Amino acid sequence: MSVAVNRRNFLRAGATAAGGLMLGFYLPDRKARAAETPATGNKLNAFVLVGNDDIVTLYIHKAEMGQGTVTSLSMLLAEELECDWSKIRTEFPGVNPAYGGFQGVVGSQSIRSSYTSLRQAGAGARDMLLQAAAQKWGVDKSSCRAEKSTVINTATNARLTYGSLAEAASKLPPPGSVTLKDASQFKIVGKPTKRLDTPGKVDGSTTFGIDIRLPNMLYAVLQRCPVFGGTVASFDDTNAKTVPGVKRVIKISNGVAVVADNTWAAMEGRRKLTVQWDEGKVAANSTPGITQSFAEATQQTDGAPQRKVGDASAALATAAKNLDAIYQTPYLAHATMEPLNCTAWVRSDGAEVWASTQMQSGARTIAAQKSGLPQDKVQIHSEYMGGGFGRRGGSDYVGEAVEIAKAFDVPVKLTWSREDDMQHDTYRPASYCRFAGGVDADGWPVAWTASIACPAFAGANTSTEGVRDIAYAIPNFQVHYHDVNPGVPVSYWRSVGYSQNTFFAESFLDEMAHAGGKDPVDLRRRLLATNGRLLAALELAANKAGWGKPLPAGWGRGVSVVNNIGSNTVQIAEVSVEKGKLKVHRVVCAVDCGAVVNPAGVQQQIASGIAFGLSAALKGGITIKNGRVEQGNFHQYDVVRIDEMPKVEVHIVPSQAASGGIGEASTPGIAPAVCNAIFAATGKRIRQLPIRPEDLA
């Protein structure tokens, strides 16, 4: 298709000091996409360099935390540029004020915000290289074609490499319009492709935030109040200073920092530090009381309305059969393999920050605030992340590092221990949901109400998504929300509100199917009759899983359906329960995520999301006692081990719809699929996570 391009605001070309063709372009951020803001007037925020050595480098303001971003984005560019895949490279340029707008990644937005723009940039660069070759040969551009980083004269079969043309192309104006390929012409996009970042992660050459080493660098750890919101009353650093290597002990806004020649010395110094805390009001809160406050809130009638269809109260009063249920989930930690860390160097003329961060813009903002420098004097170096899951969308650890480094004239690296990371997280909120439902004389749902209580961090939408916006055609439907804040910090966690609310909604829908005497898949078929994409995914999953086929005694299948981050995902879990022991044997997942860039990446991320969600369903739980987190390390906050991981089968629904996200698509559905399968196997309904042995006995 032919796409008009605003040359002033979308594509801008030029040469670099080292030579070659540098093309700048605009990738819309999340807000711009939501508002359908056109490129006109926006600053360039991504660049591609075609070097004289034939190497193509994509500089882009996204982040890589294992979701395959660098590979998929490069595939989009390479497809239209017609470059040799073996010669493509990627770099994270950090935050540049000239880019403008938001820099970072959240909500599985990387592909969704880049799919068309990157293709346009690749097509624009290809066009300019074709024009440069045509001028050199003295022929019309139409007699030239591009292939594997070369331009071929179709009349003579003469060839010129992109590197040999880059300098000349940089002197040409960008095209006013570009022609994008039809999907049927794709050579790279839509084909399983090995990830570009794998070799460096295998051989150790990839740099993560925790790998940063700088000349004269010092190392810091921070003693924070064990109670959320607590502050330092006083401290005694006498014993801490006796530890060899400890340089200084300083108080900052969030605690007391020990700075030393190495991380071990800093940690040893912290162990000998004595701090008196003003614990504050959160010290009165513990998990039983928090749960009780949620329960009391859901019994109130003054909740904030989230969605209303028909008259649920009247329908419940006349339903042939009614049912009620209460579901609850705990706080969850992110527990990334790479604990939080940040290196900062604050000087009078500027500051530099090296961090594994999902939010380069947010990191620069807090670094400027803590250093007292203007933002244009702060440079962010983006590093690979050893896991993010939403935690590295926050910048608290960056602010701490900058505040400590401000007291020194050399770089300082702040490292969180595993206990720091688990006990000072910004957690997935605990949540509590009170359901009421009704079915008619034929067993079909006629009414559904939900009252949800949990802490808010981004408004009621994230707290109720997954219940409020279910796609099922239930004629009378009502959802209310109660914001209850016990003082435990909460934020984004992989799949956000869907992570708990899909468990609530899909489990309760199964209860309604059972109450009405309906097969769980048949019920969903009927309620999704007008939703073609979800229905197609459901049919594919049911077929591949062998839904309805007999299983051995003590085995069961369970289903879940969810539409989040622009993708439609159906999971069917196959489990057994023997002598109170649960085994998840198999998970079949069908996903319609729109146009697929890298099918191998989709397969990987679906399996990854299932492993992440299954860990939470079987083992995850953060509990509070006297305002403190009780868990400190993986012996208390376990994850699924290799022998516990089920066989995962992923089936992609062919589609050319707009691309959805994939990094968070499968996390919400695994818990309800497993719990519904447990019910099918045992008749025991799981309404609280994590699944406890006593629930299965």
C-alpha positions in Angstrom: 0.0 0.0 0.0 1.1 3.6 -0.6 1.4 5.7 2.5 1.8 9.5 2.5 4.7 10.7 4.8 5.1 14.1 6.3 8.8 14.7 5.5 9.3 17.4 8.0 7.8 15.5 10.9 8.1 11.8 10.2 11.2 11.2 8.1 14.4 13.3 8.2 17.6 12.3 6.5 21.2 13.3 6.8 24.8 12.0 7.0 26.7 11.2 10.2 30.2 12.2 11.1 31.3 8.7 10.3 29.5 8.7 7.0 26.4 6.8 6.0 22.7 7.4 5.8 20.9 8.4 9.0 17.2 8.5 8.9 15.1 9.9 11.8 11.4 9.0 12.2 8.6 9.2 14.7 7.1 6.4 16.7 3.8 7.3 18.5 3.7 6.7 22.3 0.8 5.1 24.2 -1.2 8.4 24.6 -0.7 9.3 20.9 -1.9 5.9 19.8 -5.0 6.1 22.1 -5.8 9.5 20.7 -4.9 8.5 17.1 -2.6 11.5 17.0 -0.9 11.9 13.6 2.8 12.3 13.2 2.5 15.9 12.2 4.2 18.2 14.8 5.8 15.4 16.8 9.6 15.2 17.3 11.6 12.4 15.9 12.2 9.7 18.4 13.9 6.8 16.6 16.7 6.5 14.0 18.2 4.1 11.6 21.8 4.3 10.3 22.9 2.6 7.1 26.6 2.6 7.5 29.3 2.7 4.8 30.2 -0.8 6.1 26.8 -2.2 5.2 25.8 -2.5 8.8 22.3 -1.3 9.6 21.8 0.0 13.1 18.4 0.7 14.6 18.4 3.2 17.5 15.1 3.1 19.3 13.6 4.4 22.5 12.2 1.1 23.7 13.6 -1.3 26.3 14.4 -5.0 26.2 13.6 -7.1 29.2 13.4 -10.6 27.6 10.2 -10.0 25.6 12.1 -10.0 22.2 11.6 -6.4 21.4 14.9 -5.8 19.7 14.3 -8.7 17.3 10.7 -8.0 16.4 11.3 -4.3 15.8 14.4 -5.0 13.7 12.3 -7.5 11.6 9.8 -4.8 10.8 12.5 -2.4 9.7 14.5 -5.1 7.8 11.4 -6.3 5.9 10.8 -3.0 4.2 14.4 -1.9 4.0 15.3 -5.2 2.2 18.5 -5.4 4.2 20.6 -8.5 4.9 19.3 -9.8 8.3 22.8 -10.8 9.4 23.9 -7.2 9.1 21.3 -5.6 11.4 22.2 -4.2 14.8 20.3 -2.4 17.6 21.2 0.1 20.2 19.4 1.9 23.0 20.3 5.6 22.7 19.1 6.6 26.1 16.9 9.7 26.7 17.5 12.6 24.3 15.4 15.8 24.8 15.4 16.2 21.1 13.3 13.0 20.7 10.4 14.4 22.7 7.5 12.5 24.2 7.6 9.3 26.3 10.5 7.0 26.1 10.1 3.5 27.6 7.9 0.4 27.4 4.8 -0.6 29.3 1.6 -2.5 28.6 3.1 -4.6 25.8 3.2 -1.6 23.6 6.4 -2.0 21.7 5.0 -3.7 18.6 1.6 -2.0 18.8 3.2 1.5 18.8 5.8 0.7 16.1 4.3 -1.7 13.5 3.5 0.8 10.8 6.0 3.5 11.6 9.0 1.2 11.5 7.9 -0.2 8.2 7.5 3.3 6.8 11.0 4.2 7.9 12.5 1.0 6.3 10.6 1.7 3.1 11.8 5.3 3.1 15.4 4.4 3.5 15.0 1.7 0.8 13.5 4.3 -1.6 16.4 6.7 -1.0 19.0 4.0 -1.6 17.2 3.0 -4.8 17.2 6.6 -5.9 20.9 7.0 -5.2 21.7 3.9 -7.3 19.5 5.1 -10.1 21.4 8.4 -10.2 24.7 6.6 -10.2 23.7 4.4 -13.1 21.8 7.1 -14.9 18.6 5.1 -15.1 15.1 5.4 -13.8 14.5 4.2 -10.3 11.8 1.8 -11.6 14.5 -0.3 -13.2 16.2 -0.9 -9.8 15.2 -3.3 -7.1 16.6 -3.9 -3.6 17.6 -7.3 -2.2 19.7 -8.3 0.9 21.4 -4.9 1.3 22.1 -4.4 -2.4 20.5 -2.6 -5.2 20.3 -4.5 -8.5 20.0 -3.0 -12.0 17.3 -5.2 -13.5 18.5 -4.4 -17.0 22.2 -5.2 -16.5 22.3 -7.2 -13.3 24.8 -4.7 -11.9 24.9 -4.5 -8.1 25.7 -1.8 -5.6 25.8 -2.4 -1.9 23.9 -0.3 0.6 27.2 0.8 2.2 28.5 2.1 -1.1 25.3 4.1 -1.6 24.7 5.4 1.9 26.7 8.6 1.5 24.9 9.6 -1.7 21.5 8.6 -0.3 22.1 10.9 2.7 22.1 13.9 0.4 18.7 13.1 -1.1 15.4 14.4 0.3 13.2 11.7 2.0 10.3 10.5 -0.2 6.9 12.2 0.1 5.2 8.8 0.1 6.3 5.2 0.4 4.9 1.9 -0.8 4.6 -0.8 1.9 4.5 -4.5 1.1 1.4 -6.6 1.2 1.6 -9.3 3.8 1.8 -11.9 1.1 5.2 -10.4 0.1 6.8 -10.7 3.5 10.2 -12.5 3.6 11.0 -11.9 7.3 7.9 -10.7 9.1 5.7 -13.6 10.1 8.5 -16.1 9.9 10.0 -17.8 13.0 13.2 -15.9 13.6 16.0 -16.4 16.2 16.4 -13.6 18.6 19.2 -11.1 18.0 20.0 -10.8 21.7 20.5 -14.5 22.4 24.2 -14.9 21.6 25.3 -12.0 23.8 23.2 -13.4 26.7 24.7 -16.8 26.3 28.4 -15.7 26.0 28.1 -13.0 28.7 28.9 -10.1 26.5 25.5 -8.4 27.0 25.5 -5.7 29.6 22.8 -5.6 32.2 22.5 -2.8 34.8 24.1 -5.0 37.5 27.2 -5.5 35.3 28.2 -1.8 35.1 31.8 -1.1 36.2 33.3 2.4 36.0 36.6 3.8 37.0 36.8 4.8 40.7 33.3 3.6 41.3 32.0 3.1 44.8 29.3 0.7 45.9 26.2 1.3 48.0 23.4 -0.5 49.8 20.5 1.2 51.5 18.8 0.4 54.8 15.2 1.2 54.4 12.5 1.2 57.1 11.0 -2.3 57.2 7.5 -0.7 57.6 6.1 1.0 54.5 6.2 4.8 54.9 8.4 4.7 58.0 11.3 7.2 58.4 14.6 7.4 60.1 14.4 8.7 63.7 18.1 8.2 64.5 21.1 6.0 63.6 24.4 4.9 64.9 27.1 4.1 62.3 30.0 3.4 64.7 30.2 -0.3 64.1 29.4 0.0 60.4 32.5 2.2 59.9 34.7 -0.5 61.4 34.1 -2.8 58.4 37.1 -2.8 56.1 36.2 -1.0 52.8 33.4 1.1 54.2 33.9 4.7 53.2 30.9 6.7 54.5 27.5 6.3 55.9 24.9 8.9 54.9 21.2 9.5 55.5 19.0 10.1 52.5 15.3 10.7 52.2 14.5 7.0 52.1 16.9 5.5 54.6 20.6 5.2 55.6 23.1 4.3 52.9 26.4 2.5 53.4 29.0 3.3 50.7 32.1 1.2 50.3 34.8 -0.1 48.0 32.7 -3.1 47.0 29.2 -4.4 47.5 30.1 -7.0 50.0 31.7 -4.5 52.3 28.7 -2.2 52.0 26.4 -5.1 52.9 28.6 -6.1 55.9 28.6 -2.5 57.0 24.8 -2.4 56.8 24.5 -5.4 59.0 26.3 -3.6 61.7 24.3 -0.4 61.3 21.9 0.5 64.1 18.8 2.5 63.0 15.8 3.6 65.1 12.7 4.1 63.0 9.5 6.1 63.2 7.4 3.3 61.8 4.2 5.3 61.2 0.6 4.2 61.0 1.1 1.3 58.5 2.8 -0.6 61.3 -0.7 -1.4 62.6 -1.7 -3.3 59.5 -1.5 -7.1 59.0 -2.9 -9.4 56.3 -6.0 -10.6 58.3 -7.0 -7.0 59.0 -6.4 -5.9 55.4 -8.5 -8.8 54.1 -11.3 -7.9 56.6 -11.3 -4.3 55.4 -11.7 -5.5 51.8 -14.6 -7.8 52.8 -16.3 -5.0 54.7 -15.9 -2.6 51.7 -17.6 -5.1 49.3 -20.6 -5.3 51.5 -21.2 -1.5 51.2 -23.6 -0.2 48.5 -21.7 3.0 47.8 -19.0 1.5 45.5 -17.9 3.5 42.4 -20.0 2.2 39.4 -17.8 0.7 36.7 -20.3 -0.8 34.2 -24.0 -1.3 34.2 -26.1 -3.2 31.6 -29.8 -3.8 32.1 -31.1 -4.3 35.7 -29.0 -6.9 37.5 -30.9 -6.5 40.8 -34.3 -7.2 39.2 -32.9 -10.1 37.2 -31.4 -11.7 40.3 -34.7 -11.4 42.0 -36.5 -13.3 39.2 -33.7 -15.8 38.3 -34.5 -19.5 38.3 -31.3 -20.2 40.3 -29.0 -17.9 42.1 -25.4 -18.3 43.3 -22.9 -16.2 45.3 -19.2 -16.5 45.7 -16.2 -14.6 47.2 -12.8 -14.7 45.5 -9.6 -13.3 46.8 -5.9 -12.9 45.7 -2.8 -11.8 47.7 -0.2 -9.1 47.1 2.4 -10.4 44.7 6.1 -9.4 44.2 7.8 -9.0 40.8 10.8 -11.1 41.9 12.9 -10.4 38.8 16.0 -12.5 38.5 18.1 -9.3 38.4 17.5 -7.4 41.6 17.1 -3.6 41.3 20.2 -1.6 40.8 21.4 1.7 39.4 24.7 3.4 38.9 24.8 7.2 39.1 27.5 9.9 38.6 26.4 13.4 39.7 28.7 16.3 38.8 28.1 20.0 38.9 27.8 20.2 35.1 25.6 17.1 34.7 24.6 13.6 35.7 24.8 10.2 34.1 22.7 7.2 35.1 23.2 3.6 34.1 20.1 1.5 34.7 18.0 -1.4 33.6 14.8 0.5 33.3 11.5 0.2 31.4 11.0 4.0 31.7 13.8 6.1 30.4 11.7 9.2 30.6 10.7 8.5 34.2 14.3 7.7 35.2 15.5 11.1 33.8 12.7 13.0 35.5 13.5 11.6 39.0 17.3 11.9 38.4 16.8 15.6 37.6 14.7 16.1 40.7 17.2 14.3 43.1 20.3 15.9 41.6 18.8 19.4 41.3 19.9 19.6 37.7 17.8 20.4 34.6 16.6 17.4 32.7 18.7 18.3 29.6 21.8 17.9 31.8 20.9 14.3 32.8 21.9 11.4 30.5 20.3 8.0 30.9 22.1 4.9 29.7 19.6 2.1 29.1 20.8 -1.4 29.8 19.3 -4.8 29.3 17.0 -5.9 32.0 17.1 -9.2 33.9 13.3 -9.1 34.1 10.9 -6.2 34.5 7.3 -7.4 34.7 6.3 -3.8 35.5 8.6 -3.2 38.5 11.2 -1.4 36.4 8.5 0.9 35.2 9.1 2.6 38.5 12.1 4.8 39.1 12.4 4.8 42.9 15.7 2.9 42.8 17.1 5.5 40.3 16.2 8.3 42.6 17.9 6.6 45.6 21.1 6.0 43.6 21.2 9.7 42.4 20.6 11.0 45.9 23.5 8.9 47.3 25.9 9.7 44.4 25.2 13.4 44.9 27.3 13.2 48.1 30.4 11.9 46.1 32.5 13.0 43.2 32.7 9.6 41.6 30.2 7.1 40.2 28.2 5.2 42.8 26.4 1.9 42.2 23.4 1.1 44.4 22.5 -2.6 44.6 19.4 -4.1 46.2 19.7 -7.5 47.9 17.1 -10.1 47.1 15.5 -9.3 50.5 15.5 -5.5 49.6 13.9 -6.4 46.3 11.1 -8.6 47.8 10.4 -6.5 50.9 10.4 -3.0 49.3 8.6 -3.8 46.0 5.7 -2.0 44.5 3.4 -5.0 44.6 0.5 -6.4 42.5 -2.4 -5.3 44.6 -4.3 -7.8 46.8 -7.9 -8.0 45.8 -11.3 -9.2 47.0 -14.4 -9.8 44.8 -17.9 -10.6 45.9 -20.1 -12.1 43.1 -23.8 -12.7 42.7 -25.2 -14.4 39.6 -28.4 -15.9 38.3 -29.4 -18.3 35.5 -32.8 -18.8 33.9 -35.0 -21.9 33.7 -32.9 -23.1 30.8 -29.6 -22.7 32.7 -28.3 -19.7 30.8 -26.9 -16.7 32.7 -29.3 -13.7 33.1 -27.6 -11.7 35.8 -24.1 -10.9 37.1 -22.9 -8.5 39.7 -19.4 -8.0 41.1 -18.2 -5.8 44.0 -14.4 -5.4 44.0 -12.2 -4.0 46.7 -8.4 -3.4 46.2 -5.9 -0.6 46.4 -5.8 1.7 43.3 -2.6 2.9 41.7 -3.8 4.0 38.3 -7.5 4.6 38.8 -10.4 2.1 39.0 -9.8 0.8 35.5 -6.8 -1.2 36.4 -8.5 -2.5 39.5 -11.6 -3.8 37.7 -10.3 -4.7 34.2 -10.9 -8.3 33.5 -14.3 -8.2 35.3 -15.7 -4.9 34.1 -14.9 -5.5 30.5 -15.6 -9.2 29.9 -16.9 -9.9 26.4 -19.7 -12.2 27.4 -23.2 -11.2 26.4 -24.9 -11.3 29.8 -28.1 -9.2 29.6 -28.0 -7.8 33.1 -24.5 -6.9 34.4 -23.2 -4.6 37.1 -19.7 -3.9 38.6 -18.8 -1.7 41.5 -15.3 -0.8 42.9 -14.1 0.1 46.3 -10.7 1.7 46.8 -9.2 0.4 50.0 -5.6 1.5 50.8 -3.8 -0.3 53.6 -0.6 1.6 52.9 1.2 -1.2 51.0 2.8 0.3 47.8 1.3 -1.2 44.6 1.9 -0.8 40.9 1.9 -2.6 37.6 2.5 -6.3 37.5 2.6 -8.5 34.4 -0.9 -8.2 32.9 -1.9 -5.7 35.7 -5.6 -6.0 36.8 -6.3 -8.9 34.5 -3.9 -11.0 36.6 -6.4 -11.3 39.4 -9.7 -10.3 37.8 -9.5 -12.9 35.0 -9.2 -15.5 37.8 -12.2 -14.1 39.4 -14.4 -13.8 36.3 -13.5 -17.0 34.5 -13.8 -19.0 37.7 -17.2 -17.5 38.5 -18.4 -18.1 35.0 -17.6 -21.7 35.4 -19.7 -21.7 38.6 -22.6 -20.3 36.6 -22.1 -23.0 33.9 -22.2 -25.7 36.6 -25.3 -24.1 38.3 -27.1 -24.1 34.9 -26.0 -27.6 33.9 -23.9 -26.3 31.0 -20.6 -27.5 29.6 -18.1 -24.6 30.2 -17.0 -24.4 26.6 -20.6 -24.5 25.3 -21.6 -21.7 27.7 -18.7 -19.6 26.4 -19.6 -20.3 22.8 -23.1 -19.0 23.4 -22.0 -15.9 25.2 -19.4 -15.1 22.6 -21.6 -15.7 19.6 -21.1 -12.2 18.3 -17.3 -11.9 19.1 -15.8 -13.6 16.1 -12.1 -13.4 17.1 -12.6 -14.8 20.7 -14.9 -17.4 19.4 -12.5 -18.6 16.8 -9.7 -18.8 19.4 -12.0 -20.8 21.7 -12.9 -23.3 18.9 -9.2 -23.7 18.0 -8.2 -24.3 21.6 -11.1 -26.7 22.3 -10.2 -28.7 19.2 -6.5 -28.9 19.8 -7.0 -29.8 23.5 -9.6 -32.5 22.7 -12.2 -30.9 24.8 -14.9 -33.4 25.7 -12.7 -36.5 25.2 -12.5 -38.8 28.3 -9.7 -38.5 30.8 -8.4 -40.9 33.5 -10.1 -40.8 36.9 -8.8 -37.8 39.0 -8.0 -35.8 35.9 -9.9 -32.7 34.6 -9.8 -30.0 32.0 -10.5 -26.3 32.6 -10.9 -23.4 30.2 -10.3 -19.6 30.4 -10.9 -16.8 27.9 -9.4 -13.3 28.1 -9.0 -10.3 25.8 -6.2 -8.1 27.1 -3.4 -5.9 25.6 -5.1 -6.2 22.2 -4.9 -10.0 22.1 -7.5 -12.7 22.4 -6.2 -15.7 24.4 -7.9 -19.0 25.3 -6.2 -21.6 27.5 -7.3 -25.1 28.4 -5.4 -26.8 31.2 -5.3 -30.5 31.9 -4.6 -31.5 35.5 -4.7 -34.4 37.9 -5.2 -34.5 41.6 -4.0 -37.6 43.4 -3.9 -37.9 47.2 -4.2 -34.2 47.5 -1.3 -33.5 45.1 -1.9 -31.3 42.1 0.0 -31.9 38.8 -0.6 -29.6 35.8 0.2 -31.8 32.8 -0.7 -29.8 29.7 -1.8 -26.4 28.7 -3.2 -25.7 25.2 -3.3 -22.0 24.3 -4.8 -20.5 21.2 -4.0 -16.8 20.7 -5.2 -14.3 18.1 -2.8 -11.4 18.5 -3.4 -9.9 15.1 -0.6 -9.6 12.6 2.3 -11.6 13.9 5.9 -10.3 13.5 7.8 -13.3 15.0 5.9 -16.5 15.6 8.8 -17.9 17.6 8.6 -14.9 19.9 4.9 -15.4 20.3 5.5 -19.1 21.3 8.2 -18.0 23.8 6.1 -15.3 25.4 3.0 -17.4 25.7 5.0 -20.1 27.5 6.8 -17.4 29.6 3.5 -15.8 30.7 2.0 -19.2 31.6 5.1 -20.0 33.7 4.8 -16.6 35.4 1.1 -16.9 36.1 1.3 -20.5 37.2 4.0 -19.6 39.8 1.6 -17.0 41.2 -1.4 -19.4 41.2 0.5 -22.3 42.8 2.9 -20.5 45.1 2.9 -16.7 45.1 1.8 -14.6 48.0 3.1 -11.6 49.9 1.7 -11.4 53.4 2.0 -8.4 55.8 2.6 -8.5 59.6 2.8 -5.2 61.5 3.4 -3.3 58.3 6.2 -5.5 57.2 6.5 -8.1 54.4 7.0 -11.5 55.9 8.7 -13.1 52.8 12.4 -12.3 52.1 13.7 -14.7 49.5 12.8 -17.6 47.2 12.6 -20.1 50.0 9.5 -18.2 51.2 8.4 -16.9 47.7 8.8 -19.9 45.5 8.4 -20.2 41.7 7.5 -23.1 39.5 10.4 -25.5 39.0 11.3 -27.4 35.8 9.6 -30.6 37.0 6.4 -28.7 37.8 6.1 -27.0 34.4 3.4 -28.4 32.1 3.8 -29.1 28.4 2.6 -25.9 26.7 1.1 -26.1 23.2 0.7 -22.7 21.4 -1.6 -22.3 18.4 -1.7 -18.9 16.6 -4.9 -17.9 14.9 -4.0 -16.5 11.5 -4.9 -12.8 11.3 -4.0 -9.6 9.6 -5.8 -7.4 12.2 -3.8 -4.8 14.0 -1.0 -6.3 16.1 -1.8 -6.9 19.8 0.7 -7.3 22.6 2.0 -10.7 23.6 4.2 -10.3 26.7 1.3 -10.2 29.0 -1.4 -12.1 27.0 -1.1 -15.5 28.7 -0.4 -14.6 32.3 -4.1 -14.0 33.4 -5.7 -17.1 32.0 -3.6 -19.9 33.5 -4.9 -19.6 37.1 -8.6 -19.9 36.2 -7.9 -22.6 33.6 -6.1 -24.7 36.2 -8.7 -24.0 39.0 -11.5 -24.9 36.7 -9.7 -28.1 35.8 -9.3 -28.9 39.5 -13.1 -28.5 39.9 -13.7 -30.8 36.9 -11.3 -33.4 38.5 -12.4 -33.2 42.1 -15.6 -31.1 42.5 -13.6 -28.7 44.7 -13.9 -25.1 43.8 -10.8 -22.9 44.3 -11.7 -19.3 45.2 -8.5 -18.1 46.8 -4.9 -18.0 45.5 -2.4 -19.4 45.9 -3.8 -22.9 45.7 -3.2 -24.5 49.1 -2.8 -28.2 49.9 -5.9 -28.1 52.2 -8.0 -26.9 49.2 -7.3 -30.2 47.4 -7.6 -32.6 50.3 
